[in-house]
Amino acid sequence: MLPYGRQAIDDDDVAAVVAALRSDWLTTGPAVDAFEAAVSAHAGGGEVVSVTSGTAALHVAYAATGVGPGDEVVTSPLTFVATAATAVLQGATVVFADVEPDTGNLDVEAARAAITPRTRVVTAVDYAGLPAEPEAFAALAREHGLHYVADAAHSIGSTWGGRPVGSFADLTTMSFFPTKNITTGEGGAVVSADPELAGRARRFHNHGLVRDPAAQRWPDEGPWHQEVHELGLNYRLPDVLAALGTAQLRRLDAFKARRTELHARYDAGLADVPGVRTPAHRDQADPMWHLYPLRVLEGRRREVFDALRAAGIGVQVNYIPAYWHPAFADRGYRRGLCPNAEEYYRQEISLPLFPGLADDDVDRVIEVIRRTVGDR
Ligand SMILES: *Cc1c(COP(=O)(O)O)cnc(C)c1O
């Protein structure tokens, strides 16, 4: 089965991991510092806190904003459930606002309309790798005194107006799951140029420990002393995985170039196929495409999905609207809330897209789609 996403691991990656295994540090050592510096260099220069997953990154980001019971977080339903779930786990109420019909990204005006006096955070998601109007969301957050969180699980390597993802939001979160743009197996990162937010994120990812005597309540306790002011968790990324991440980042540009080629090949091969819609672009964006989200119109998504799966092509659907999950339905969220996101979900198929994908594979995928929708 041809997968829809797959890691690209080479001998340099293997050597980097082996070197970390043979070093004095399996975790919380120099490979973590090096990886955080390397991510920062690709994300606009903010402080980077590496964590154990993209989900952990979101949890850390929400904790850093201080959202809790009584506060509202406005976000997109067209995302992996973790974007919303981690806010709920912090005690906040999630308010879903609808997406742009063409890109699937959170609509700025829909987000604005969802703001109430209780809103503390707006979280946009760079769906498929296309940055979600980062300048407009930064302005919206400024206007209303909100924290702007960007879920960039799909979009490390993307730019908007020439500036990299990671340089716009108060807190940007990344995922390094194997299907994402680079991988550490499991892993993630939080990026923030605000020292206060970055400090809170760093403490939360490490039990809330305060090591700086100047910041401690009882600094005279002794040289061993560290203390916890606000509770946190252990979300530390091990050196073994950070070493893999640094090696992967050296090929970020090559990965992006190949993803761009493959995306363009799908665009060219599918542009004239009736009943399908290729992904929308934005002039300001130079995306590192994580997904190729094809839209199949006229209610034929399932038919095309089944034909591709039957041909050994492991397509996926991204995503069921987050509030359709029973956990949200049980909290009173009703279908119909965000019609654009629901329509997008009903039409979407993620075609295979990863650096190791061959041109012939793309052509075969296109051929199956052509045959299926041309059939009737
Ligand atoms: C993958 C993903 C996450 C979660 O990342 P993990 O590393 O799998 O925990 C969050 N948000 C989006 C949009 C994602 O695609």
The ligand as a Tripos MOL2 file, in Angstrom:
@<TRIPOS>MOLECULE
LIG
   15    15     1     0     0
SMALL
NO_CHARGES

@<TRIPOS>ATOM
      1 C1         -0.3230   16.2210   13.7790 C.3       1 LIG1
      2 C2         -1.1070   17.3550   14.2790 C.ar      1 LIG1
      3 C3         -1.1780   17.7040   15.6270 C.ar      1 LIG1
      4 C4         -0.6360   16.8270   16.7140 C.3       1 LIG1
      5 O1          0.6910   16.4900   16.5550 O.3       1 LIG1
      6 P1          1.2530   15.1250   17.1640 P.3       1 LIG1
      7 O2          2.7220   15.2790   17.0160 O.co2     1 LIG1
      8 O3          0.6850   14.0110   16.3450 O.co2     1 LIG1
      9 O4          0.8170   15.0500   18.5890 O.co2     1 LIG1
     10 C5         -1.8440   18.8590   15.9750 C.ar      1 LIG1
     11 N1         -2.4310   19.6370   15.0620 N.ar      1 LIG1
     12 C6         -2.4080   19.3270   13.7560 C.ar      1 LIG1
     13 C7         -3.0560   20.2450   12.7810 C.3       1 LIG1
     14 C8         -1.7660   18.1710   13.3290 C.ar      1 LIG1
     15 O5         -1.7760   17.8430   12.0280 O.3       1 LIG1
@<TRIPOS>BOND
     1     1     2 1
     2     2     3 ar
     3     2    14 ar
     4     3     4 1
     5     3    10 ar
     6     4     5 1
     7     5     6 1
     8     6     7 2
     9     6     8 1
    10     6     9 1
    11    10    11 ar
    12    11    12 ar
    13    12    13 1
    14    12    14 ar
    15    14    15 1
@<TRIPOS>SUBSTRUCTURE
     1 LIG1         1 GROUP 0 **** ****
